[in-house]
Structure formats: C-alpha cells, structure tokens
Amino acid sequence: MTSKSSKGFSLVELLVVVAILGILSAVGILTYNGYVKGTKIRAAKAMMQQISLAQTEEYSNTGNYYSNADEGGCSQSAAFTRDIEINLLGRLTYELDPVTPVSQTGKEIGYEICIENTGINNFKIIAEQVGGGDNACELELSRNGQTSENDNC
C-alpha cells in the first residue's frame, strides 16, 4: 500500500477560510460605520451646545438672540453655517467653494447648522447631516436645552 501525503491546502479549505474572512470583514465594516455615525452625531450636539452658549453671550451683549432664518426657514445650507461661524463663534471669514459648498463645520463634523427664530427672544438650533438627502439625520436644540432628533439618526 502506498500512502499519498499532502503538503498543501485543499480548495474547500481555502474557500472556507475566504468565506470566514469575508464575514468578519463585513461585521467589522458595519461596526465601524456605526461608530463613525455616532461620533458625528455627538460632535454635532457638542457644536450645538457651543452655539447655545454663544447665544447667551450674544443676548447679554445686544439684548437679542442671533438667528439666520425665520420659523420654518432653516434648511441645510453652508451659507447659514458660515454666518454662524463668523458672526457668533468668531471664526475667521472664508469663502465657500462654489463647486462643493460645504462650511468648515460641515467638513469637520458632517453637519450644517442653522438658527431659527421661533418667536420673541426664542430660538431653535437645527443641525442637518450633509449629503443625507431625504434620509438625513436632523438634530434640534431649543433655547431651554431640549434636544430632539429624527428617526434617521
């Protein structure tokens, strides 16, 4: 009797290893994407808190809150965010790129922000995910500190 010795892997063994690596990669990518999304939401909420604090200072200095949209007029806009960055947060002025108009905040955290006037001495800060379309995450922070988010967050 002759015995045949094998020094390599069979095709089935290689396919099993490739399948396992594919499954592990898919799980890792999904987990990483969830982590990135959660981090961007927390960064947007922190920016909204910073804007709310700047609003308190604005009210102390001028007797009015800063807003760049009337009630119902806030929308994802790099120009609105840029105005807030310059007028309320004291960032240096800059021009928006006409091809891809995204504010500095939009580039950093992936959200554009607007302050909506909701009545006499009242405001609401709205942050909307850049490039999210109809499925964009939208966060809101009212003057009294109440937060809300839509179902896409």
PEZISUL-V129996 format. One record per residue. N is the residue number from 0. RES is the residue in three letters. PHI is phi in radians with two decimals (999 if undefined). PSI is psi in whole degrees, 0 to 359 (NA if undefined). D_LAST is the distance of its C-alpha to the last C-alpha in Angstrom with 2 decimals. Layout:
((N,RES,PHI,PSI,D_LAST) (N,RES,PHI,PSI,D_LAST))
This chain:
((0,MET,999,134,67.95) (1,THR,-1.87,137,65.72) (2,SER,-1.83,140,62.23) (3,LYS,-1.73,123,59.60) (4,SER,-1.78,141,57.37) (5,SER,-2.01,131,53.92) (6,LYS,-1.94,10,52.47) (7,GLY,-2.21,187,49.19) (8,PHE,-1.78,148,46.13) (9,SER,-1.40,163,46.14) (10,LEU,-1.07,322,43.84) (11,VAL,-1.12,317,42.16) (12,GLU,-1.09,318,41.45) (13,LEU,-1.13,319,39.90) (14,LEU,-1.13,321,37.69) (15,VAL,-1.11,316,36.48) (16,VAL,-1.11,317,35.60) (17,VAL,-1.11,319,33.77) (18,ALA,-1.11,317,31.77) (19,ILE,-1.11,317,30.82) (20,LEU,-1.09,321,29.79) (21,GLY,-1.10,317,27.62) (22,ILE,-1.13,315,25.81) (23,LEU,-1.10,321,25.33) (24,SER,-1.13,317,24.06) (25,ALA,-1.09,317,21.45) (26,VAL,-1.12,319,20.17) (27,GLY,-1.12,319,20.26) (28,ILE,-1.15,316,18.33) (29,LEU,-1.09,318,15.46) (30,THR,-1.13,317,15.46) (31,TYR,-1.12,316,15.74) (32,ASN,-1.08,321,12.86) (33,GLY,-1.13,321,10.55) (34,TYR,-1.13,316,12.40) (35,VAL,-1.11,316,12.11) (36,LYS,-1.07,315,8.33) (37,GLY,-1.10,322,8.44) (38,THR,-1.15,319,11.46) (39,LYS,-1.15,322,10.29) (40,ILE,-1.11,315,7.74) (41,ARG,-1.12,322,10.89) (42,ALA,-1.14,320,13.12) (43,ALA,-1.15,319,11.64) (44,LYS,-1.13,321,11.98) (45,ALA,-1.14,320,15.43) (46,MET,-1.12,321,16.38) (47,MET,-1.14,322,15.64) (48,GLN,-1.14,320,17.87) (49,GLN,-1.09,318,20.43) (50,ILE,-1.14,320,20.53) (51,SER,-1.08,319,21.01) (52,LEU,-1.14,321,23.90) (53,ALA,-1.14,329,25.32) (54,GLN,-1.12,321,25.26) (55,THR,-1.07,317,27.47) (56,GLU,-1.15,319,29.86) (57,GLU,-1.06,317,29.91) (58,TYR,-1.14,321,30.84) (59,SER,-1.11,323,33.54) (60,ASN,-1.40,322,34.99) (61,THR,-2.05,344,34.95) (62,GLY,1.46,4,34.44) (63,ASN,-2.41,155,31.41) (64,TYR,-1.54,148,27.72) (65,TYR,-1.36,137,26.62) (66,SER,-2.56,151,24.60) (67,ASN,-2.17,17,24.29) (68,ALA,-2.78,144,23.34) (69,ASP,-1.37,170,24.66) (70,GLU,-0.94,129,22.73) (71,GLY,1.43,359,20.62) (72,GLY,-1.74,0,21.40) (73,CYS,-1.33,136,18.40) (74,SER,-2.60,165,16.90) (75,GLN,-1.08,116,15.62) (76,SER,-2.66,126,18.91) (77,ALA,-1.15,327,20.32) (78,ALA,-1.14,318,23.35) (79,PHE,-1.08,314,21.62) (80,THR,-1.10,318,20.02) (81,ARG,-1.05,318,23.44) (82,ASP,-1.05,318,25.20) (83,ILE,-1.14,315,23.20) (84,GLU,-1.02,318,23.87) (85,ILE,-1.38,308,27.55) (86,ASN,-1.39,329,28.39) (87,LEU,-1.88,322,26.40) (88,LEU,-1.72,351,25.70) (89,GLY,1.30,22,29.00) (90,ARG,-1.27,158,27.94) (91,LEU,-1.17,152,30.58) (92,THR,-1.25,150,30.69) (93,TYR,-2.70,160,29.80) (94,GLU,-1.68,142,29.79) (95,LEU,-1.39,142,26.85) (96,ASP,-1.21,122,27.53) (97,PRO,-1.15,335,28.40) (98,VAL,-1.32,309,27.38) (99,THR,-2.19,82,23.81) (100,PRO,-1.25,97,23.13) (101,VAL,-2.25,134,20.45) (102,SER,-1.26,172,20.96) (103,GLN,-1.09,318,21.60) (104,THR,-1.11,319,18.35) (105,GLY,-1.04,321,16.55) (106,LYS,-1.22,321,18.50) (107,GLU,-1.31,314,17.97) (108,ILE,-2.06,353,14.27) (109,GLY,1.43,18,12.87) (110,TYR,-2.34,140,12.09) (111,GLU,-1.76,146,14.73) (112,ILE,-2.18,146,15.56) (113,CYS,-2.44,147,17.75) (114,ILE,-1.96,119,19.71) (115,GLU,-1.76,130,20.57) (116,ASN,-1.32,119,23.87) (117,THR,-2.04,29,23.54) (118,GLY,2.29,180,27.18) (119,ILE,-1.09,123,30.01) (120,ASN,0.89,46,28.87) (121,ASN,-2.52,149,25.25) (122,PHE,-2.65,165,22.10) (123,LYS,-2.42,131,18.34) (124,ILE,-1.70,127,16.33) (125,ILE,-2.12,129,13.49) (126,ALA,-2.07,130,11.47) (127,GLU,-2.17,137,10.14) (128,GLN,-1.06,136,9.28) (129,VAL,-1.30,131,12.74) (130,GLY,1.26,16,13.71) (131,GLY,-1.50,345,10.66) (132,GLY,1.06,222,12.95) (133,ASP,-1.23,339,12.14) (134,ASN,-1.73,20,8.91) (135,ALA,-1.25,143,7.69) (136,CYS,-1.31,134,4.70) (137,GLU,-2.23,126,7.10) (138,LEU,-1.96,145,8.19) (139,GLU,-2.30,144,11.66) (140,LEU,-2.35,119,14.52) (141,SER,-1.50,169,17.78) (142,ARG,-1.04,327,21.22) (143,ASN,-1.52,8,21.75) (144,GLY,1.65,3,18.74) (145,GLN,-1.33,133,16.48) (146,THR,-1.96,152,12.75) (147,SER,-2.63,160,10.10) (148,GLU,-2.54,153,6.59) (149,ASN,-1.42,179,6.11) (150,ASP,-1.24,348,5.56) (151,ASN,-1.50,1,3.81) (152,CYS,-1.57,NA,0.00))
